Amino acid sequence: MELKLARLQDFLRARYPAELHLSLKEIEEIICGRLPAPAARPRWWVGPLDPGQERHERAWREVGYAAAMSGLALIVTFRPQPNGPDERIIWRDLKEMVFPSDEKPSRDRSRSPWRDRPHRQRAH
C-alpha cells in the first residue's frame, strides 16, 4: 500500500495548490492498483479511527492537502491547506537528497566544525 500512496502523493505534490476532485476510479488509475475496501467510506479519507492503524492519510497531508469524500458520489476532494506541505517532510526529502539512504549524517558531536572554534566573550 505504501508504494501506491507514494504515487498518489507524487500526483498531488505536482498539482499543489490546486483543489482536486477525483473519483475512486481515477485515484486507482493514479496509484496503478485498487484502493482498500474501507476507502469507499468517507471516514477513511479523514484518517484512522485508532492510533495504531496505518497512517494512510499522511500521503496527502504531507504534501499540504486535506481530503474529504462525498459519500453518495464517491468523489474525493483534495483541498490545499493554508499552512502548505508539512515542513518535516520537505526536510526529510532534502536530507535524503543530501545524504542518500546508505550515507547517514554523523551524530558524533565531537567532530563538529564548531567544537574547536574560540568562543566570543560577551561584553558586559
Jmol script that loads the backbone (N, CA, C; Angstrom):
load data "model"
ATOM      1  N   MET A   1       0.829  -1.205   0.000  1.00  0.00           N
ATOM      2  CA  MET A   1       0.000   0.000   0.000  1.00  0.00           C
ATOM      3  C   MET A   1       0.867   1.259   0.000  1.00  0.00           C
ATOM      4  N   GLU A   2       2.042   1.155   0.599  1.00  0.00           N
ATOM      5  CA  GLU A   2       2.893   2.336   0.707  1.00  0.00           C
ATOM      6  C   GLU A   2       3.338   2.873  -0.662  1.00  0.00           C
ATOM      7  N   LEU A   3       3.684   1.970  -1.591  1.00  0.00           N
ATOM      8  CA  LEU A   3       4.075   2.395  -2.937  1.00  0.00           C
ATOM      9  C   LEU A   3       2.900   3.072  -3.642  1.00  0.00           C
ATOM     10  N   LYS A   4       1.714   2.532  -3.464  1.00  0.00           N
ATOM     11  CA  LYS A   4       0.528   3.126  -4.081  1.00  0.00           C
ATOM     12  C   LYS A   4       0.301   4.539  -3.543  1.00  0.00           C
ATOM     13  N   LEU A   5       0.421   4.693  -2.236  1.00  0.00           N
ATOM     14  CA  LEU A   5       0.211   6.010  -1.642  1.00  0.00           C
ATOM     15  C   LEU A   5       1.303   6.985  -2.064  1.00  0.00           C
ATOM     16  N   ALA A   6       2.506   6.482  -2.279  1.00  0.00           N
ATOM     17  CA  ALA A   6       3.589   7.348  -2.764  1.00  0.00           C
ATOM     18  C   ALA A   6       3.251   7.888  -4.153  1.00  0.00           C
ATOM     19  N   ARG A   7       2.612   7.073  -4.973  1.00  0.00           N
ATOM     20  CA  ARG A   7       2.195   7.542  -6.302  1.00  0.00           C
ATOM     21  C   ARG A   7       1.141   8.637  -6.186  1.00  0.00           C
ATOM     22  N   LEU A   8       0.203   8.455  -5.268  1.00  0.00           N
ATOM     23  CA  LEU A   8      -0.818   9.476  -5.044  1.00  0.00           C
ATOM     24  C   LEU A   8      -0.166  10.749  -4.520  1.00  0.00           C
ATOM     25  N   GLN A   9       0.782  10.602  -3.628  1.00  0.00           N
ATOM     26  CA  GLN A   9       1.480  11.753  -3.069  1.00  0.00           C
ATOM     27  C   GLN A   9       2.222  12.524  -4.162  1.00  0.00           C
ATOM     28  N   ASP A  10       2.898  11.824  -5.042  1.00  0.00           N
ATOM     29  CA  ASP A  10       3.605  12.484  -6.145  1.00  0.00           C
ATOM     30  C   ASP A  10       2.623  13.232  -7.053  1.00  0.00           C
ATOM     31  N   PHE A  11       1.489  12.607  -7.326  1.00  0.00           N
ATOM     32  CA  PHE A  11       0.461  13.227  -8.157  1.00  0.00           C
ATOM     33  C   PHE A  11      -0.021  14.533  -7.517  1.00  0.00           C
ATOM     34  N   LEU A  12      -0.311  14.488  -6.226  1.00  0.00           N
ATOM     35  CA  LEU A  12      -0.798  15.679  -5.527  1.00  0.00           C
ATOM     36  C   LEU A  12       0.275  16.756  -5.433  1.00  0.00           C
ATOM     37  N   ARG A  13       1.494  16.348  -5.133  1.00  0.00           N
ATOM     38  CA  ARG A  13       2.599  17.305  -4.996  1.00  0.00           C
ATOM     39  C   ARG A  13       2.773  18.092  -6.297  1.00  0.00           C
ATOM     40  N   ALA A  14       2.630  17.418  -7.432  1.00  0.00           N
ATOM     41  CA  ALA A  14       2.819  18.077  -8.728  1.00  0.00           C
ATOM     42  C   ALA A  14       1.708  19.076  -9.030  1.00  0.00           C
ATOM     43  N   ARG A  15       0.581  18.964  -8.354  1.00  0.00           N
ATOM     44  CA  ARG A  15      -0.559  19.834  -8.641  1.00  0.00           C
ATOM     45  C   ARG A  15      -0.847  20.848  -7.534  1.00  0.00           C
ATOM     46  N   TYR A  16      -0.074  20.851  -6.458  1.00  0.00           N
ATOM     47  CA  TYR A  16      -0.299  21.779  -5.351  1.00  0.00           C
ATOM     48  C   TYR A  16      -0.150  23.199  -5.863  1.00  0.00           C
ATOM     49  N   PRO A  17      -0.977  24.137  -5.526  1.00  0.00           N
ATOM     50  CA  PRO A  17      -2.059  24.169  -4.555  1.00  0.00           C
ATOM     51  C   PRO A  17      -3.459  24.051  -5.165  1.00  0.00           C
ATOM     52  N   ALA A  18      -3.617  23.373  -6.255  1.00  0.00           N
ATOM     53  CA  ALA A  18      -4.945  23.256  -6.878  1.00  0.00           C
ATOM     54  C   ALA A  18      -5.870  22.376  -6.041  1.00  0.00           C
ATOM     55  N   GLU A  19      -7.147  22.736  -6.001  1.00  0.00           N
ATOM     56  CA  GLU A  19      -8.144  21.871  -5.375  1.00  0.00           C
ATOM     57  C   GLU A  19      -8.532  20.815  -6.407  1.00  0.00           C
ATOM     58  N   LEU A  20      -8.544  19.563  -5.998  1.00  0.00           N
ATOM     59  CA  LEU A  20      -8.782  18.454  -6.917  1.00  0.00           C
ATOM     60  C   LEU A  20     -10.006  17.658  -6.504  1.00  0.00           C
ATOM     61  N   HIS A  21     -10.768  17.201  -7.477  1.00  0.00           N
ATOM     62  CA  HIS A  21     -11.926  16.347  -7.252  1.00  0.00           C
ATOM     63  C   HIS A  21     -11.702  15.088  -8.073  1.00  0.00           C
ATOM     64  N   LEU A  22     -11.477  13.967  -7.401  1.00  0.00           N
ATOM     65  CA  LEU A  22     -11.152  12.716  -8.083  1.00  0.00           C
ATOM     66  C   LEU A  22     -12.115  11.612  -7.668  1.00  0.00           C
ATOM     67  N   SER A  23     -12.539  10.838  -8.635  1.00  0.00           N
ATOM     68  CA  SER A  23     -13.354   9.665  -8.309  1.00  0.00           C
ATOM     69  C   SER A  23     -12.434   8.568  -7.782  1.00  0.00           C
ATOM     70  N   LEU A  24     -13.023   7.593  -7.124  1.00  0.00           N
ATOM     71  CA  LEU A  24     -12.216   6.472  -6.638  1.00  0.00           C
ATOM     72  C   LEU A  24     -11.534   5.765  -7.804  1.00  0.00           C
ATOM     73  N   LYS A  25     -12.216   5.672  -8.923  1.00  0.00           N
ATOM     74  CA  LYS A  25     -11.649   5.042 -10.121  1.00  0.00           C
ATOM     75  C   LYS A  25     -10.419   5.808 -10.605  1.00  0.00           C
ATOM     76  N   GLU A  26     -10.507   7.142 -10.611  1.00  0.00           N
ATOM     77  CA  GLU A  26      -9.368   7.964 -11.029  1.00  0.00           C
ATOM     78  C   GLU A  26      -8.184   7.785 -10.075  1.00  0.00           C
ATOM     79  N   ILE A  27      -8.477   7.701  -8.790  1.00  0.00           N
ATOM     80  CA  ILE A  27      -7.405   7.500  -7.812  1.00  0.00           C
ATOM     81  C   ILE A  27      -6.752   6.141  -8.026  1.00  0.00           C
ATOM     82  N   GLU A  28      -7.548   5.128  -8.313  1.00  0.00           N
ATOM     83  CA  GLU A  28      -6.990   3.799  -8.578  1.00  0.00           C
ATOM     84  C   GLU A  28      -6.123   3.807  -9.832  1.00  0.00           C
ATOM     85  N   GLU A  29      -6.470   4.613 -10.817  1.00  0.00           N
ATOM     86  CA  GLU A  29      -5.626   4.744 -12.006  1.00  0.00           C
ATOM     87  C   GLU A  29      -4.303   5.424 -11.655  1.00  0.00           C
ATOM     88  N   ILE A  30      -4.355   6.413 -10.786  1.00  0.00           N
ATOM     89  CA  ILE A  30      -3.143   7.124 -10.375  1.00  0.00           C
ATOM     90  C   ILE A  30      -2.210   6.195  -9.614  1.00  0.00           C
ATOM     91  N   ILE A  31      -2.761   5.375  -8.718  1.00  0.00           N
ATOM     92  CA  ILE A  31      -1.917   4.519  -7.880  1.00  0.00           C
ATOM     93  C   ILE A  31      -1.592   3.182  -8.548  1.00  0.00           C
ATOM     94  N   CYS A  32      -2.141   2.976  -9.751  1.00  0.00           N
ATOM     95  CA  CYS A  32      -1.902   1.729 -10.502  1.00  0.00           C
ATOM     96  C   CYS A  32      -2.302   0.502  -9.687  1.00  0.00           C
ATOM     97  N   GLY A  33      -3.436   0.557  -9.069  1.00  0.00           N
ATOM     98  CA  GLY A  33      -3.918  -0.561  -8.267  1.00  0.00           C
ATOM     99  C   GLY A  33      -5.245  -0.223  -7.623  1.00  0.00           C
ATOM    100  N   ARG A  34      -5.719  -1.162  -6.825  1.00  0.00           N
ATOM    101  CA  ARG A  34      -7.006  -0.973  -6.158  1.00  0.00           C
ATOM    102  C   ARG A  34      -6.823  -0.357  -4.781  1.00  0.00           C
ATOM    103  N   LEU A  35      -7.761   0.472  -4.416  1.00  0.00           N
ATOM    104  CA  LEU A  35      -7.808   1.007  -3.060  1.00  0.00           C
ATOM    105  C   LEU A  35      -8.364  -0.070  -2.132  1.00  0.00           C
ATOM    106  N   PRO A  36      -8.023  -0.015  -0.849  1.00  0.00           N
ATOM    107  CA  PRO A  36      -8.621  -0.979   0.077  1.00  0.00           C
ATOM    108  C   PRO A  36     -10.123  -0.748   0.203  1.00  0.00           C
ATOM    109  N   ALA A  37     -10.856  -1.770   0.573  1.00  0.00           N
ATOM    110  CA  ALA A  37     -12.316  -1.682   0.686  1.00  0.00           C
ATOM    111  C   ALA A  37     -12.784  -0.524   1.572  1.00  0.00           C
ATOM    112  N   PRO A  38     -12.137  -0.237   2.706  1.00  0.00           N
ATOM    113  CA  PRO A  38     -12.604   0.880   3.545  1.00  0.00           C
ATOM    114  C   PRO A  38     -12.533   2.247   2.857  1.00  0.00           C
ATOM    115  N   ALA A  39     -11.794   2.370   1.767  1.00  0.00           N
ATOM    116  CA  ALA A  39     -11.683   3.654   1.069  1.00  0.00           C
ATOM    117  C   ALA A  39     -13.004   4.084   0.445  1.00  0.00           C
ATOM    118  N   ALA A  40     -13.953   3.177   0.355  1.00  0.00           N
ATOM    119  CA  ALA A  40     -15.266   3.524  -0.179  1.00  0.00           C
ATOM    120  C   ALA A  40     -16.127   4.247   0.859  1.00  0.00           C
ATOM    121  N   ARG A  41     -15.612   4.378   2.085  1.00  0.00           N
ATOM    122  CA  ARG A  41     -16.334   5.094   3.146  1.00  0.00           C
ATOM    123  C   ARG A  41     -15.663   6.446   3.400  1.00  0.00           C
ATOM    124  N   PRO A  42     -16.451   7.495   3.565  1.00  0.00           N
ATOM    125  CA  PRO A  42     -15.884   8.832   3.776  1.00  0.00           C
ATOM    126  C   PRO A  42     -14.911   8.916   4.952  1.00  0.00           C
ATOM    127  N   ARG A  43     -15.154   8.165   6.017  1.00  0.00           N
ATOM    128  CA  ARG A  43     -14.299   8.244   7.214  1.00  0.00           C
ATOM    129  C   ARG A  43     -12.845   7.879   6.914  1.00  0.00           C
ATOM    130  N   TRP A  44     -12.604   6.983   5.952  1.00  0.00           N
ATOM    131  CA  TRP A  44     -11.247   6.539   5.634  1.00  0.00           C
ATOM    132  C   TRP A  44     -10.385   7.688   5.150  1.00  0.00           C
ATOM    133  N   TRP A  45     -10.975   8.652   4.479  1.00  0.00           N
ATOM    134  CA  TRP A  45     -10.218   9.755   3.899  1.00  0.00           C
ATOM    135  C   TRP A  45      -9.826  10.805   4.932  1.00  0.00           C
ATOM    136  N   VAL A  46     -10.479  10.790   6.076  1.00  0.00           N
ATOM    137  CA  VAL A  46     -10.136  11.733   7.141  1.00  0.00           C
ATOM    138  C   VAL A  46      -8.935  11.238   7.940  1.00  0.00           C
ATOM    139  N   GLY A  47      -8.851   9.929   8.170  1.00  0.00           N
ATOM    140  CA  GLY A  47      -7.750   9.353   8.928  1.00  0.00           C
ATOM    141  C   GLY A  47      -8.221   8.150   9.714  1.00  0.00           C
ATOM    142  N   PRO A  48      -7.307   7.423  10.324  1.00  0.00           N
ATOM    143  CA  PRO A  48      -7.674   6.210  11.049  1.00  0.00           C
ATOM    144  C   PRO A  48      -8.435   6.517  12.330  1.00  0.00           C
ATOM    145  N   LEU A  49      -9.303   5.595  12.710  1.00  0.00           N
ATOM    146  CA  LEU A  49     -10.049   5.747  13.961  1.00  0.00           C
ATOM    147  C   LEU A  49      -9.169   5.420  15.157  1.00  0.00           C
ATOM    148  N   ASP A  50      -8.303   4.440  15.015  1.00  0.00           N
ATOM    149  CA  ASP A  50      -7.415   4.022  16.104  1.00  0.00           C
ATOM    150  C   ASP A  50      -5.993   4.480  15.804  1.00  0.00           C
ATOM    151  N   PRO A  51      -5.277   4.973  16.826  1.00  0.00           N
ATOM    152  CA  PRO A  51      -3.910   5.439  16.597  1.00  0.00           C
ATOM    153  C   PRO A  51      -2.978   4.352  16.052  1.00  0.00           C
ATOM    154  N   GLY A  52      -3.278   3.086  16.309  1.00  0.00           N
ATOM    155  CA  GLY A  52      -2.405   2.016  15.852  1.00  0.00           C
ATOM    156  C   GLY A  52      -2.592   1.641  14.389  1.00  0.00           C
ATOM    157  N   GLN A  53      -3.646   2.162  13.755  1.00  0.00           N
ATOM    158  CA  GLN A  53      -3.905   1.824  12.362  1.00  0.00           C
ATOM    159  C   GLN A  53      -2.903   2.515  11.439  1.00  0.00           C
ATOM    160  N   GLU A  54      -2.837   2.003  10.212  1.00  0.00           N
ATOM    161  CA  GLU A  54      -1.957   2.589   9.203  1.00  0.00           C
ATOM    162  C   GLU A  54      -2.293   4.067   9.014  1.00  0.00           C
ATOM    163  N   ARG A  55      -1.292   4.878   8.894  1.00  0.00           N
ATOM    164  CA  ARG A  55      -1.485   6.319   8.744  1.00  0.00           C
ATOM    165  C   ARG A  55      -1.522   6.699   7.265  1.00  0.00           C
ATOM    166  N   HIS A  56      -2.488   6.163   6.535  1.00  0.00           N
ATOM    167  CA  HIS A  56      -2.592   6.381   5.098  1.00  0.00           C
ATOM    168  C   HIS A  56      -2.828   7.842   4.726  1.00  0.00           C
ATOM    169  N   GLU A  57      -3.454   8.593   5.620  1.00  0.00           N
ATOM    170  CA  GLU A  57      -3.771   9.982   5.279  1.00  0.00           C
ATOM    171  C   GLU A  57      -2.523  10.851   5.188  1.00  0.00           C
ATOM    172  N   ARG A  58      -1.388  10.343   5.666  1.00  0.00           N
ATOM    173  CA  ARG A  58      -0.135  11.097   5.525  1.00  0.00           C
ATOM    174  C   ARG A  58       0.179  11.375   4.060  1.00  0.00           C
ATOM    175  N   ALA A  59      -0.263  10.488   3.161  1.00  0.00           N
ATOM    176  CA  ALA A  59       0.029  10.647   1.729  1.00  0.00           C
ATOM    177  C   ALA A  59      -0.415  12.014   1.217  1.00  0.00           C
ATOM    178  N   TRP A  60      -1.544  12.504   1.690  1.00  0.00           N
ATOM    179  CA  TRP A  60      -1.985  13.821   1.223  1.00  0.00           C
ATOM    180  C   TRP A  60      -1.672  14.918   2.211  1.00  0.00           C
ATOM    181  N   ARG A  61      -1.640  14.622   3.486  1.00  0.00           N
ATOM    182  CA  ARG A  61      -1.345  15.683   4.462  1.00  0.00           C
ATOM    183  C   ARG A  61       0.098  16.167   4.363  1.00  0.00           C
ATOM    184  N   GLU A  62       1.012  15.269   4.061  1.00  0.00           N
ATOM    185  CA  GLU A  62       2.424  15.652   3.974  1.00  0.00           C
ATOM    186  C   GLU A  62       2.701  16.599   2.815  1.00  0.00           C
ATOM    187  N   VAL A  63       1.866  16.594   1.804  1.00  0.00           N
ATOM    188  CA  VAL A  63       2.074  17.494   0.672  1.00  0.00           C
ATOM    189  C   VAL A  63       1.104  18.670   0.692  1.00  0.00           C
ATOM    190  N   GLY A  64       0.439  18.885   1.830  1.00  0.00           N
ATOM    191  CA  GLY A  64      -0.357  20.084   2.042  1.00  0.00           C
ATOM    192  C   GLY A  64      -1.827  19.993   1.694  1.00  0.00           C
ATOM    193  N   TYR A  65      -2.390  18.799   1.675  1.00  0.00           N
ATOM    194  CA  TYR A  65      -3.805  18.640   1.350  1.00  0.00           C
ATOM    195  C   TYR A  65      -4.582  18.020   2.502  1.00  0.00           C
ATOM    196  N   ALA A  66      -5.864  18.339   2.546  1.00  0.00           N
ATOM    197  CA  ALA A  66      -6.827  17.628   3.382  1.00  0.00           C
ATOM    198  C   ALA A  66      -7.773  16.943   2.406  1.00  0.00           C
ATOM    199  N   ALA A  67      -8.277  15.782   2.781  1.00  0.00           N
ATOM    200  CA  ALA A  67      -9.173  15.038   1.888  1.00  0.00           C
ATOM    201  C   ALA A  67     -10.522  14.855   2.548  1.00  0.00           C
ATOM    202  N   ALA A  68     -11.554  14.882   1.731  1.00  0.00           N
ATOM    203  CA  ALA A  68     -12.915  14.619   2.190  1.00  0.00           C
ATOM    204  C   ALA A  68     -13.641  13.937   1.035  1.00  0.00           C
ATOM    205  N   MET A  69     -14.529  13.025   1.382  1.00  0.00           N
ATOM    206  CA  MET A  69     -15.239  12.280   0.359  1.00  0.00           C
ATOM    207  C   MET A  69     -16.735  12.514   0.494  1.00  0.00           C
ATOM    208  N   SER A  70     -17.372  12.783  -0.628  1.00  0.00           N
ATOM    209  CA  SER A  70     -18.826  12.859  -0.615  1.00  0.00           C
ATOM    210  C   SER A  70     -19.325  11.430  -0.725  1.00  0.00           C
ATOM    211  N   GLY A  71     -20.067  10.990   0.247  1.00  0.00           N
ATOM    212  CA  GLY A  71     -20.469   9.597   0.349  1.00  0.00           C
ATOM    213  C   GLY A  71     -21.245   9.045  -0.826  1.00  0.00           C
ATOM    214  N   LEU A  72     -22.177   9.797  -1.373  1.00  0.00           N
ATOM    215  CA  LEU A  72     -23.009   9.270  -2.442  1.00  0.00           C
ATOM    216  C   LEU A  72     -22.313   9.282  -3.796  1.00  0.00           C
ATOM    217  N   ALA A  73     -21.564  10.317  -4.089  1.00  0.00           N
ATOM    218  CA  ALA A  73     -20.945  10.453  -5.403  1.00  0.00           C
ATOM    219  C   ALA A  73     -19.628   9.691  -5.510  1.00  0.00           C
ATOM    220  N   LEU A  74     -19.059   9.270  -4.380  1.00  0.00           N
ATOM    221  CA  LEU A  74     -17.755   8.598  -4.352  1.00  0.00           C
ATOM    222  C   LEU A  74     -16.677   9.450  -5.014  1.00  0.00           C
ATOM    223  N   ILE A  75     -16.730  10.738  -4.723  1.00  0.00           N
ATOM    224  CA  ILE A  75     -15.735  11.694  -5.208  1.00  0.00           C
ATOM    225  C   ILE A  75     -14.940  12.180  -4.004  1.00  0.00           C
ATOM    226  N   VAL A  76     -13.620  12.154  -4.132  1.00  0.00           N
ATOM    227  CA  VAL A  76     -12.744  12.630  -3.059  1.00  0.00           C
ATOM    228  C   VAL A  76     -12.252  14.020  -3.453  1.00  0.00           C
ATOM    229  N   THR A  77     -12.416  14.958  -2.547  1.00  0.00           N
ATOM    230  CA  THR A  77     -11.925  16.316  -2.765  1.00  0.00           C
ATOM    231  C   THR A  77     -10.644  16.491  -1.970  1.00  0.00           C
ATOM    232  N   PHE A  78      -9.585  16.874  -2.669  1.00  0.00           N
ATOM    233  CA  PHE A  78      -8.310  17.188  -2.028  1.00  0.00           C
ATOM    234  C   PHE A  78      -8.202  18.706  -2.025  1.00  0.00           C
ATOM    235  N   ARG A  79      -8.252  19.281  -0.822  1.00  0.00           N
ATOM    236  CA  ARG A  79      -8.254  20.730  -0.673  1.00  0.00           C
ATOM    237  C   ARG A  79      -6.911  21.167  -0.070  1.00  0.00           C
ATOM    238  N   PRO A  80      -6.223  22.124  -0.717  1.00  0.00           N
ATOM    239  CA  PRO A  80      -4.944  22.581  -0.162  1.00  0.00           C
ATOM    240  C   PRO A  80      -5.146  23.257   1.192  1.00  0.00           C
ATOM    241  N   GLN A  81      -4.231  23.014   2.088  1.00  0.00           N
ATOM    242  CA  GLN A  81      -4.300  23.594   3.421  1.00  0.00           C
ATOM    243  C   GLN A  81      -3.523  24.910   3.465  1.00  0.00           C
ATOM    244  N   PRO A  82      -3.981  25.859   4.256  1.00  0.00           N
ATOM    245  CA  PRO A  82      -3.328  27.175   4.292  1.00  0.00           C
ATOM    246  C   PRO A  82      -1.870  27.121   4.722  1.00  0.00           C
ATOM    247  N   ASN A  83      -1.521  26.165   5.575  1.00  0.00           N
ATOM    248  CA  ASN A  83      -0.130  26.095   6.037  1.00  0.00           C
ATOM    249  C   ASN A  83       0.759  25.334   5.072  1.00  0.00           C
ATOM    250  N   GLY A  84       0.213  24.837   3.966  1.00  0.00           N
ATOM    251  CA  GLY A  84       1.013  24.182   2.936  1.00  0.00           C
ATOM    252  C   GLY A  84       1.518  22.818   3.345  1.00  0.00           C
ATOM    253  N   PRO A  85       2.485  22.311   2.592  1.00  0.00           N
ATOM    254  CA  PRO A  85       3.041  20.993   2.897  1.00  0.00           C
ATOM    255  C   PRO A  85       3.702  20.954   4.268  1.00  0.00           C
ATOM    256  N   ASP A  86       3.742  19.773   4.842  1.00  0.00           N
ATOM    257  CA  ASP A  86       4.373  19.558   6.147  1.00  0.00           C
ATOM    258  C   ASP A  86       5.876  19.780   6.004  1.00  0.00           C
ATOM    259  N   GLU A  87       6.408  20.778   6.713  1.00  0.00           N
ATOM    260  CA  GLU A  87       7.827  21.121   6.588  1.00  0.00           C
ATOM    261  C   GLU A  87       8.738  19.971   6.987  1.00  0.00           C
ATOM    262  N   ARG A  88       8.284  19.131   7.919  1.00  0.00           N
ATOM    263  CA  ARG A  88       9.126  17.992   8.317  1.00  0.00           C
ATOM    264  C   ARG A  88       9.385  17.075   7.131  1.00  0.00           C
ATOM    265  N   ILE A  89       8.405  16.929   6.265  1.00  0.00           N
ATOM    266  CA  ILE A  89       8.562  16.060   5.105  1.00  0.00           C
ATOM    267  C   ILE A  89       9.492  16.700   4.100  1.00  0.00           C
ATOM    268  N   ILE A  90       9.380  18.011   3.914  1.00  0.00           N
ATOM    269  CA  ILE A  90      10.291  18.693   2.999  1.00  0.00           C
ATOM    270  C   ILE A  90      11.723  18.506   3.463  1.00  0.00           C
ATOM    271  N   TRP A  91      11.967  18.673   4.776  1.00  0.00           N
ATOM    272  CA  TRP A  91      13.324  18.493   5.302  1.00  0.00           C
ATOM    273  C   TRP A  91      13.782  17.049   5.177  1.00  0.00           C
ATOM    274  N   ARG A  92      12.860  16.087   5.373  1.00  0.00           N
ATOM    275  CA  ARG A  92      13.224  14.680   5.211  1.00  0.00           C
ATOM    276  C   ARG A  92      13.655  14.410   3.776  1.00  0.00           C
ATOM    277  N   ASP A  93      12.889  14.934   2.819  1.00  0.00           N
ATOM    278  CA  ASP A  93      13.227  14.733   1.417  1.00  0.00           C
ATOM    279  C   ASP A  93      14.555  15.399   1.071  1.00  0.00           C
ATOM    280  N   LEU A  94      14.776  16.591   1.603  1.00  0.00           N
ATOM    281  CA  LEU A  94      16.035  17.288   1.363  1.00  0.00           C
ATOM    282  C   LEU A  94      17.202  16.505   1.954  1.00  0.00           C
ATOM    283  N   LYS A  95      17.021  15.983   3.159  1.00  0.00           N
ATOM    284  CA  LYS A  95      18.078  15.199   3.805  1.00  0.00           C
ATOM    285  C   LYS A  95      18.402  13.960   2.978  1.00  0.00           C
ATOM    286  N   GLU A  96      17.379  13.330   2.404  1.00  0.00           N
ATOM    287  CA  GLU A  96      17.610  12.149   1.561  1.00  0.00           C
ATOM    288  C   GLU A  96      18.396  12.511   0.311  1.00  0.00           C
ATOM    289  N   MET A  97      18.189  13.719  -0.222  1.00  0.00           N
ATOM    290  CA  MET A  97      18.952  14.129  -1.407  1.00  0.00           C
ATOM    291  C   MET A  97      20.407  14.388  -1.043  1.00  0.00           C
ATOM    292  N   VAL A  98      20.626  15.006   0.119  1.00  0.00           N
ATOM    293  CA  VAL A  98      21.989  15.342   0.534  1.00  0.00           C
ATOM    294  C   VAL A  98      22.716  14.129   1.089  1.00  0.00           C
ATOM    295  N   PHE A  99      22.033  13.326   1.893  1.00  0.00           N
ATOM    296  CA  PHE A  99      22.601  12.129   2.490  1.00  0.00           C
ATOM    297  C   PHE A  99      21.810  10.924   2.016  1.00  0.00           C
ATOM    298  N   PRO A 100      22.181  10.307   0.899  1.00  0.00           N
ATOM    299  CA  PRO A 100      21.442   9.134   0.437  1.00  0.00           C
ATOM    300  C   PRO A 100      21.317   8.087   1.541  1.00  0.00           C
ATOM    301  N   SER A 101      20.339   7.206   1.418  1.00  0.00           N
ATOM    302  CA  SER A 101      19.989   6.228   2.452  1.00  0.00           C
ATOM    303  C   SER A 101      21.189   5.488   3.034  1.00  0.00           C
ATOM    304  N   ASP A 102      22.162   5.180   2.219  1.00  0.00           N
ATOM    305  CA  ASP A 102      23.313   4.414   2.706  1.00  0.00           C
ATOM    306  C   ASP A 102      24.333   5.288   3.417  1.00  0.00           C
ATOM    307  N   GLU A 103      24.111   6.590   3.445  1.00  0.00           N
ATOM    308  CA  GLU A 103      25.096   7.511   3.988  1.00  0.00           C
ATOM    309  C   GLU A 103      24.409   8.491   4.933  1.00  0.00           C
ATOM    310  N   LYS A 104      24.241   8.112   6.187  1.00  0.00           N
ATOM    311  CA  LYS A 104      23.530   8.945   7.163  1.00  0.00           C
ATOM    312  C   LYS A 104      24.492   9.956   7.797  1.00  0.00           C
ATOM    313  N   PRO A 105      23.979  11.121   8.177  1.00  0.00           N
ATOM    314  CA  PRO A 105      24.837  12.111   8.829  1.00  0.00           C
ATOM    315  C   PRO A 105      25.317  11.598  10.180  1.00  0.00           C
ATOM    316  N   SER A 106      26.516  11.991  10.530  1.00  0.00           N
ATOM    317  CA  SER A 106      27.109  11.555  11.795  1.00  0.00           C
ATOM    318  C   SER A 106      26.445  12.274  12.958  1.00  0.00           C
ATOM    319  N   ARG A 107      26.218  11.547  14.032  1.00  0.00           N
ATOM    320  CA  ARG A 107      25.666  12.145  15.253  1.00  0.00           C
ATOM    321  C   ARG A 107      26.788  12.460  16.248  1.00  0.00           C
ATOM    322  N   ASP A 108      28.011  12.219  15.855  1.00  0.00           N
ATOM    323  CA  ASP A 108      29.148  12.427  16.726  1.00  0.00           C
ATOM    324  C   ASP A 108      29.407  13.922  16.871  1.00  0.00           C
ATOM    325  N   ARG A 109      29.040  14.482  18.010  1.00  0.00           N
ATOM    326  CA  ARG A 109      29.177  15.919  18.247  1.00  0.00           C
ATOM    327  C   ARG A 109      30.644  16.340  18.412  1.00  0.00           C
ATOM    328  N   SER A 110      31.521  15.402  18.766  1.00  0.00           N
ATOM    329  CA  SER A 110      32.920  15.753  18.965  1.00  0.00           C
ATOM    330  C   SER A 110      33.593  16.125  17.647  1.00  0.00           C
ATOM    331  N   ARG A 111      33.006  15.740  16.515  1.00  0.00           N
ATOM    332  CA  ARG A 111      33.600  16.055  15.220  1.00  0.00           C
ATOM    333  C   ARG A 111      32.974  17.300  14.605  1.00  0.00           C
ATOM    334  N   SER A 112      32.271  18.064  15.386  1.00  0.00           N
ATOM    335  CA  SER A 112      31.623  19.268  14.894  1.00  0.00           C
ATOM    336  C   SER A 112      32.666  20.305  14.481  1.00  0.00           C
ATOM    337  N   PRO A 113      32.462  20.978  13.358  1.00  0.00           N
ATOM    338  CA  PRO A 113      33.415  22.024  12.955  1.00  0.00           C
ATOM    339  C   PRO A 113      33.406  23.207  13.908  1.00  0.00           C
ATOM    340  N   TRP A 114      32.377  23.301  14.749  1.00  0.00           N
ATOM    341  CA  TRP A 114      32.273  24.410  15.684  1.00  0.00           C
ATOM    342  C   TRP A 114      32.927  24.105  17.025  1.00  0.00           C
ATOM    343  N   ARG A 115      33.308  22.862  17.243  1.00  0.00           N
ATOM    344  CA  ARG A 115      33.842  22.453  18.539  1.00  0.00           C
ATOM    345  C   ARG A 115      35.117  23.198  18.908  1.00  0.00           C
ATOM    346  N   ASP A 116      36.037  23.347  17.975  1.00  0.00           N
ATOM    347  CA  ASP A 116      37.334  23.967  18.273  1.00  0.00           C
ATOM    348  C   ASP A 116      37.342  25.469  18.015  1.00  0.00           C
ATOM    349  N   ARG A 117      36.235  26.000  17.654  1.00  0.00           N
ATOM    350  CA  ARG A 117      36.140  27.434  17.382  1.00  0.00           C
ATOM    351  C   ARG A 117      36.199  28.207  18.700  1.00  0.00           C
ATOM    352  N   PRO A 118      37.010  29.252  18.757  1.00  0.00           N
ATOM    353  CA  PRO A 118      37.077  30.023  20.018  1.00  0.00           C
ATOM    354  C   PRO A 118      35.737  30.721  20.293  1.00  0.00           C
ATOM    355  N   HIS A 119      35.387  30.733  21.549  1.00  0.00           N
ATOM    356  CA  HIS A 119      34.126  31.368  21.950  1.00  0.00           C
ATOM    357  C   HIS A 119      34.326  32.859  22.102  1.00  0.00           C
ATOM    358  N   ARG A 120      33.324  33.588  21.666  1.00  0.00           N
ATOM    359  CA  ARG A 120      33.380  35.042  21.822  1.00  0.00           C
ATOM    360  C   ARG A 120      33.012  35.414  23.235  1.00  0.00           C
ATOM    361  N   GLN A 121      33.683  36.362  23.762  1.00  0.00           N
ATOM    362  CA  GLN A 121      33.380  36.877  25.085  1.00  0.00           C
ATOM    363  C   GLN A 121      32.277  37.913  24.964  1.00  0.00           C
ATOM    364  N   ARG A 122      31.337  37.840  25.850  1.00  0.00           N
ATOM    365  CA  ARG A 122      30.267  38.840  25.858  1.00  0.00           C
ATOM    366  C   ARG A 122      30.745  40.108  26.543  1.00  0.00           C
ATOM    367  N   ALA A 123      30.366  41.216  25.989  1.00  0.00           N
ATOM    368  CA  ALA A 123      30.685  42.495  26.625  1.00  0.00           C
ATOM    369  C   ALA A 123      29.648  42.738  27.715  1.00  0.00           C
ATOM    370  N   HIS A 124      30.101  43.128  28.878  1.00  0.00           N
ATOM    371  CA  HIS A 124      29.173  43.368  29.996  1.00  0.00           C
ATOM    372  C   HIS A 124      28.818  44.812  30.111  1.00  0.00           C
TER     373      HIS A 124
END
end "model"
wireframe off; spacefill off
backbone 0.3
color backbone group
